Amino acid sequence: MISTARFSTEPWGTLPGGDPVQLFTLRNAHGMKVAISDLGATLVSWHAPDRTGRLGDILLGHDTPADYLAATTYMGGLIGRWANRIAGARFTLDGIEYTLDRNEGNNLLHGGAAGFNRQRWDASEDNGTLVMRLESPEGDAGFPGNVTVQVRYTLDDDGALTIDYEGITDAPTPLNLTSHGYFNLSGVPATDVRGHVVSIDADQFFEVDAAMIPLRRAEVAGNAFDFRRSAPLGARLDWPNTQLALAQGFDHCYVLHETLDANGTLNSTPPVREVARVYDPGSGRELTVLTDQWGLQFYTGNYLTGLKGRGGVIHPRYAGLCLEAGGFPDQINMADHQRVVLRPGETYRQVTQYRVEVRSGV
């Protein structure tokens, strides 16, 4: 093991071809630690104190690299080239139609069958920050252009894990990245998150069809999707709602508030701002999500029932929730598709932060 006070690395098994897999751990001054693998730039675990000071793992995960490769849940993975779905696994860009990897029915999901979460990333340390780098060649999952992506993970003493993304390309291509961590703030992965209290700062969400492709924007007001004021998740999951029944829970993208520049024009990239909070009354842990993105996919682990997780734990339904910042699902096929197109000479940028603190009181 190579170790400093805040950063360490150790072997974590091998891939089927024999390539070694490493596990990197970031620590802060208060005992919090986040483990990340170079397989998929994956968030493997996050040990955080509860209100008594006891550490618990607030991320769902698996025991070995082989388990991650065998799974279909994308636990903790860095998702690319495209987070979420592209309808019909096709899009047209600059008059050229591209056909992509169909790995969920007729659609592309999370970058295809060999997405970024299944690739081995190059890793290095930069003054306590973990830097991950990946080269995605022309034709990867059917996407145009050679793309280089760099992701920086930094854990500070305030309990904030900042994920700083960059990407460049040599040809126009869609790029939409996210982190797919499953949070259970209780630290007890055999339980569900129905008791968590959720708030999301959004007035609209996307209704979806049976294939989970966005149909239209809808207002959250007056229905189960309104988390503008904090609400217990379980009560909302039980709310009679056609969209919830279709997805068997929440698996919908929220339209986050954006800002105008001095000329009254919509900012192409919003500022980093708070967009969601999750609180677990039992442990006192609170998760705050901040991002400069315009979409937030809220997923409640609707298909985790019976899944074997770390340490042999069998997860129940709703064992963890995801808050995935990025563009909108299928946005490359929407009217504002140029917003998710990266061109030569440009740099894709995203900053998303997950901050975990302990709230005083009950």
Secondary structure, 3 states (H helix, E strand, C coil): CEECCCEEEEEEEECCCCCEEEEEEEECCCCCEEEEECECCEEEEEEEECCCCCEEECECCCCCHHHHHHCCCCCCCEECCECCEEHHHEEEECCEEEECCCCECCEEECCCCCCHHHCECEEEEECCEEEEEEEECCCHHHCCCCEEEEEEEEECCCCEEEEEEEEEECCCEECECEECCCECCCCCCCCCCCCCEEEECEEEEEEECCCCCEEEEEECCCCCCCCCCCEEHHHHHCCCCHHHHHHCCCEEEEEECCCECCCCCECCCCCCEEEEEEECCCCCEEEEEEECCCEEEEECCCCCCCCECHHHCECCCCCCEEEEEECCCCHHHCCCHHHHEECCCCCEEEEEEEEEEECCCC
